[in-house]
């Protein structure tokens, strides 16, 4: 009984083998290739994501330049111009002249980093050409109502 289990197994006819001696043909290459494929797929996805992020940053930079270049700075006043933005009613205090231009569609409202900016309509169209999902609010968008409301036109002097 003083023999170890190992010695007892040798006497019973079992031979000692190493993992490489058991399966000499088995290698880790397929496993390594699958890991490489997974890593390559992950890196390609991350490269695509990085490219998409870079494209969005470039778009935002172009839009920021357009807004900074063409923004209308002198519009503040006592008249309230109300507009809807993402199903919320927002208000902007503007001068009477600026309000008339907003209503006529000469100027539009756009947002950048949480702030509202007034820009000419052509700049608003250029922004939408760069990024169609960008928020550009125009009074012309509000005038496109369905037929059920056309029988009751909104008075010109109504301010809401």
N, C-alpha and C positions, 0 to 999 in steps of 0.2 A: 503494500500500500504506500510505500514511500515513493513510488514512482509518480512523477507528475502526469497530469492528463496528457500532455504532449508525448511523453515517452510511451504511455499506454496506447495512444492512437497509432504511433509508429509501429509498435509490436503487432497491432491488429491489422496492419497492412496499408494504412493510410500514409500517403507521402506528403511531405511539406512542399507547398507550392507558393509562389509569389503571385501577385495580381497580374503581372506582365506575362508570367509563364503560363497562366491559365488561358488567356486569350491573346496570343501574340499578334493576330491579324486586326484586332479591334484597336482603332485609334480615335483620337478626339477631333479629327478633322471635320467631320460633318457637324459636330457640335460647335466647333469654332466658327465654321462657315455660317451656321444659323445665327450665331451671335453677331458676326460681322454684318450679315444681312439686316438684322434687327437694328444694329447700331447705324448702318448706312441709311435705313429707312427713317430712323429717328432724326439723324442729322439732316437728311433731305427735307423732312417736315419742318424742322427748326429753321433751316435756311429759307424755306418758303414763307414761314411765319415772319422771319426777320425781313424778308423782301417786302411782304405786305405791310409791315409796320413802317418800313422806310418809305414806301409809296404813300402811305397815309400822312406821314410826317411831311413829305414833299408837297402834297396837296395842301395841307394846313399852312405850310410856309407861304405858298403862292397866294392862298386866300388871305392870309394875314397881311401880306404885302399889298394886295389889292385894297383891302379895307383901310389900311393905314394911309395909302396913297390918295384914296378917293372919298374918305369919310367927310361928312358934313359936320363941322364942329359947332357952328352957331345956329342952333335950332331951339334952344331952351326958351320957355315962355310959360304963360299961365294957362293956356288951353290944354285940355286933356285929350290925347289921342288914344283910344282903346283899340286893342287888337287881340286876336286869339293866337296863342302859341301853345301847341301840344295840349289842346283841350282846356287851356287855362286862359282867363282874360287878364291881359296885362295892360298897364297904362303908362304912357309916356307924356311928360309935360313938354309941350312944344309951343312955339310962337304961332300966331294965326297964319302967317305966310307958310310956315313949315307944314302946318296942318292941311292947308289947301293943297300943297304939293304932294303930301302923303295920300290924300284922298284921290287926287287926280292920277296917281300912279307914277309921277315923275321921280319920286323918291321911294325907296323901300327900306325896310328894317331888317337887319341881319344881326346874328349873335356870334360873339367870339369870346371864349373863356368866361362866360357868365355875364358879359356886358352887352348892351344893345348899341348898335351903331346905325346911323342913317347914311345911306349911300345912294347915288343915282341909280336909276333903273338899269342902265346899261352895265353898271358894275355888278348889280344883282344877277343879271343874266350871265355875265362872265363867271361869277362864283358858281352858279348852277351848272355851267358847262364843265368846270373843273370837278365839282363833286355834286351830283344831283340830289344827294340826301342832305345837303347843307340847309340850315334853316334860313330862308329868305321869305319875309312876310311882305306881301303887297296887297294894297286895297283892291286890286284887280282880282285877286283870288277870292275875296269876299263877295264880289259882285256876281260870281258864277253860281247863282242859286238855282234851285230846281223850278219847274214850271208852276208848282202849286203856290209859290210865293210871288210870282210875277203879276198876279192880279192885284196885289196890294203892295205897290211900290213904297219904298222907304223915303220919307221926306228928306230933302237936302239939308235942312237946317237942324235935323235931329242929331244930337250928340249923345253918345252913350259911353 
